Each structure stands twice: as C-alpha cells, then as structure tokens.
Amino acid sequence: MDDINEKPLRTLLSRIIERPALFFDVEVVEHCNLNCKGCGSFAPIAKKEFVDLGEYRSDMERLSELSGGGVHHINILGGEPLLHPQINELMRTAREFFPIGGINLITNGILLQSVSQEFWDICRESRITVAPTKYPIQIDWKKIEDEAEKNKVKIRYFGNVALYGWNYYPIELDGNRNELHSFLHCRCANDCSILTHGKLYPCPIIPKIKYFNEAFGTDIPVCENDFLDIYKVSGLKEILHFFARPVPFCRFCNPFMHQKQEWGISERKMEEWT
C-alpha cells in the first residue's frame, strides 16, 4: 500500500473523516432517455421504473427525523429524473421535509426544453437548483438559461462531458481487491451516498449492480453490511460514520483503473462496465 503516500493527505482524510451533516442522492427514475456508455447507474440496462411517491415521502420523512430537517445537500437524479410523471411533487416533498440545505435536480437537460410553467414555479418556491450536465448533444442552453432567469430559478451546471470527458469506473468481477485500499482511492468515497427503497448505500453502483447481474448473468453479491436500513439506524451519527468507512462491496472496484474516456451511447455490452 505504498502508493497511498502518493495521494495528498487531505484527500485521504476527507474519505475517513465523518461529514458534519447529512447528504445524499436519491434516484427517482431507473431508466434514461440518453443511455450513456458505461453509465454508473446502469441506466441503459435498467428496467423502466419510477420511485413510488408514498415510499419516497416515508423515506424523506424518516431521514428528516434523523437529521432534524437539515441537510448539506440532496441530489434528485436518475436515470433521468424529468421522466418521472410526478417530478414536481417529488421536488416539493424534498423541500417540505428538508427546509434547511441545498436541493439540486440533476438532469441531462433534454426535457428542460419542454417542461411546464409549474415546474419552474416549484423550483422557485421550493428553492431547487436546476443542475444540468452538458453532453455533446444539441441543446439550446441559452434558451434554458433565459427561462430559468425569467422564473428566478438558480441554474448551476453539474458537469460538462463535452469539455472534460466521461468517467469510466470499471468493475472487477473476481472481487479480490482490498476493501480499505479501494475505498481510500475512490473518488466516490464519503461523497456519493444514495437513498433507495429505505436504504442508504455509500455509492450508486451497489444498489444498481442487480441490473448488471441480470443483463450479463453474473452474481456479484450485495450483503447487509453494504447498506444501512434507515428505519433501523440509531441516529444520524451512525449514518455519517457508515459513509466514512469501506464496505465489503468495495472489493469489486479498482479505483486505479478510473479514467476519462470518450462519451458515447451505450451498446449494452459488458465491457462498458468491466
């Protein structure tokens, strides 16, 4: 593990020091209308599925109870979240239970060109930041920016694939990596927690690996130590401690193979993720 010394100490410490506040992503749609090659949420091979509003409300209420209604940030994403027919209510619900903290809608921007006035009204009233990622596709960003400005909605770009490339996070099928070693060098460590079906996971790959298994006939396991059941945790401290530690699933990831690659549309081939 000599190569740990090559990482700035501050970066390594940020992964094992507990954050001072709750933060999480919530994927409200499994599928997508863009389907990028090697998508970290496996959207190209995922089933068409929308989060249930009742379950979503229960989970948000529970996490609000645990955190006192405060959050560092929540990212509402997918798949593509604007595909959800109740996206307006999902955004409103997030702010209802978390009056304190940032809430971002992460989108590829395609459907921003045709959203309703109600969408913009709720973003303004609920203080939702619209955070598109720019892909090398034809979108009139100036028109979207003007619409956001007209409606007094904050817009902040989440990324720019056209300029900076597309991240490749390969899975190692043998699962022989050292968990701590992988965690310390992972860009997602203590930074990409995700809420889904009443459970918190430290990264999106873990709850979505089922789609990879189904598509390619593999059997990469997820065990009880890879997630927290939010209805069984003792409090916020337990959650923040969990995020700052490796989990058994970390052995299937090799952060030293993380790299930028050319963006493209998925062909749904295993090698996009391995």
ZAMARGU-4260 file (C-alpha; in steps of 0.2 Angstrom, whole numbers, plus 5000, padded with zeros to 4 digits):
<rodrens>
0) 5000/5000/5000 | 5015/5012/4997 | 5005/5021/4984 | 4994/5028/4997 | 5008/5040/5000
5) 5006/5047/4983 | 4989/5054/4987 | 4988/5071/4996 | 4984/5068/5014 | 4970/5080/5014
10) 4961/5070/5001 | 4964/5053/5010 | 4957/5061/5027 | 4942/5068/5018 | 4936/5050/5015
15) 4938/5044/5033 | 4933/5059/5042 | 4914/5060/5046 | 4905/5074/5037 | 4896/5086/5049
20) 4879/5085/5040 | 4868/5073/5031 | 4870/5072/5012 | 4863/5060/4999 | 4857/5057/4981
25) 4840/5050/4978 | 4837/5041/4961 | 4819/5044/4957 | 4820/5035/4940 | 4830/5020/4935
30) 4830/5022/4916 | 4835/5036/4905 | 4832/5045/4888 | 4851/5046/4884 | 4859/5030/4890
35) 4877/5034/4891 | 4890/5021/4888 | 4896/5014/4905 | 4883/5024/4915 | 4887/5022/4933
40) 4869/5019/4937 | 4867/5006/4924 | 4853/5016/4916 | 4855/5008/4899 | 4852/4990/4906
45) 4840/4995/4920 | 4821/4992/4920 | 4809/5006/4917 | 4804/5010/4935 | 4799/5026/4944
50) 4800/5028/4963 | 4784/5027/4972 | 4778/5044/4979 | 4772/5036/4995 | 4788/5027/4998
55) 4798/5042/4994 | 4788/5053/5006 | 4791/5040/5020 | 4809/5039/5017 | 4811/5058/5016
60) 4801/5060/5032 | 4812/5047/5041 | 4828/5055/5036 | 4821/5072/5041 | 4818/5065/5058
65) 4835/5058/5060 | 4843/5075/5054 | 4832/5087/5062 | 4826/5093/5045 | 4843/5099/5040
70) 4854/5093/5026 | 4870/5098/5017 | 4863/5094/5001 | 4851/5082/4991 | 4853/5077/4973
75) 4837/5072/4965 | 4843/5062/4949 | 4841/5046/4940 | 4841/5039/4926 | 4834/5055/4920
80) 4823/5062/4934 | 4812/5073/4922 | 4805/5057/4915 | 4796/5054/4932 | 4777/5060/4930
85) 4777/5066/4947 | 4794/5075/4947 | 4786/5092/4953 | 4778/5083/4968 | 4795/5074/4972
90) 4804/5091/4972 | 4791/5099/4983 | 4791/5084/4995 | 4810/5085/4997 | 4809/5104/5002
95) 4794/5100/5014 | 4805/5088/5024 | 4821/5097/5022 | 4819/5116/5024 | 4837/5118/5028
100) 4850/5114/5015 | 4853/5113/4996 | 4842/5103/4984 | 4848/5100/4967 | 4839/5092/4952
105) 4852/5083/4941 | 4847/5081/4923 | 4854/5079/4906 | 4844/5094/4900 | 4835/5086/4886
110) 4817/5088/4894 | 4821/5105/4901 | 4817/5112/4884 | 4799/5107/4886 | 4795/5107/4905
115) 4779/5116/4911 | 4777/5133/4920 | 4773/5123/4935 | 4790/5115/4935 | 4798/5132/4936
120) 4786/5138/4949 | 4790/5124/4960 | 4809/5126/4958 | 4807/5144/4963 | 4796/5141/4978
125) 4805/5126/4984 | 4822/5133/4981 | 4828/5119/4970 | 4843/5122/4960 | 4842/5115/4942
130) 4859/5107/4939 | 4861/5100/4921 | 4876/5090/4915 | 4881/5096/4897 | 4883/5082/4885
135) 4889/5083/4867 | 4871/5084/4860 | 4861/5098/4853 | 4853/5108/4867 | 4849/5126/4867
140) 4857/5130/4883 | 4854/5149/4881 | 4836/5147/4880 | 4835/5136/4896 | 4846/5149/4905
145) 4835/5163/4900 | 4819/5153/4905 | 4827/5150/4922 | 4832/5168/4924 | 4815/5174/4920
150) 4807/5162/4933 | 4821/5167/4946 | 4827/5149/4947 | 4845/5146/4950 | 4854/5135/4937
155) 4871/5128/4940 | 4880/5116/4928 | 4884/5099/4937 | 4897/5094/4924 | 4902/5096/4906
160) 4906/5080/4897 | 4909/5089/4881 | 4924/5098/4888 | 4930/5086/4901 | 4926/5068/4895
165) 4916/5054/4903 | 4921/5044/4918 | 4925/5026/4917 | 4923/5016/4933 | 4927/4998/4930
170) 4920/4983/4940 | 4932/4969/4944 | 4922/4953/4943 | 4933/4942/4954 | 4931/4954/4969
175) 4949/4952/4975 | 4953/4970/4979 | 4957/4976/4997 | 4942/4985/5003 | 4951/4999/5013
180) 4963/5002/4999 | 4949/5003/4986 | 4940/5015/4997 | 4954/5027/5001 | 4957/5030/4982
185) 4939/5030/4977 | 4933/5047/4970 | 4916/5042/4977 | 4921/5038/4994 | 4912/5048/5008
190) 4904/5058/4994 | 4891/5049/4984 | 4879/5041/4996 | 4862/5036/4989 | 4845/5033/4996
195) 4834/5020/4988 | 4820/5009/4995 | 4823/5014/5013 | 4841/5010/5012 | 4857/5021/5011
200) 4872/5015/5001 | 4889/5023/5000 | 4889/5023/4981 | 4876/5021/4967 | 4885/5005/4960
205) 4880/4994/4974 | 4861/4995/4974 | 4861/4995/4954 | 4873/4980/4952 | 4857/4970/4951
210) 4854/4976/4933 | 4872/4971/4928 | 4869/4954/4936 | 4853/4952/4926 | 4860/4958/4910
215) 4876/4948/4909 | 4872/4933/4920 | 4884/4937/4934 | 4882/4935/4953 | 4891/4950/4961
220) 4884/4950/4979 | 4877/4964/4990 | 4877/4960/5008 | 4869/4968/5023 | 4885/4977/5028
225) 4885/4986/5011 | 4870/4997/5016 | 4860/5005/5031 | 4842/5002/5034 | 4836/5020/5038
230) 4822/5013/5049 | 4834/5003/5060 | 4848/5015/5062 | 4850/5023/5079 | 4853/5041/5073
235) 4862/5052/5062 | 4879/5049/5069 | 4878/5031/5064 | 4874/5036/5046 | 4889/5048/5045
240) 4901/5035/5052 | 4895/5022/5039 | 4898/5034/5024 | 4916/5036/5030 | 4921/5018/5030
245) 4923/5005/5017 | 4910/4991/5014 | 4913/4973/5008 | 4907/4978/4990 | 4922/4989/4988
250) 4932/4974/4984 | 4924/4974/4967 | 4931/4991/4962 | 4948/4996/4956 | 4950/5015/4958
255) 4967/5014/4949 | 4958/5010/4933 | 4946/5025/4934 | 4949/5036/4919 | 4942/5048/4907
260) 4935/5041/4890 | 4926/5047/4875 | 4907/5049/4878 | 4895/5039/4868 | 4878/5030/4868
265) 4878/5013/4876 | 4878/4997/4866 | 4874/4987/4882 | 4890/4977/4881 | 4898/4970/4897
270) 4915/4978/4893 | 4907/4995/4896 | 4907/4992/4914 | 4922/4980/4916
</rodrens>
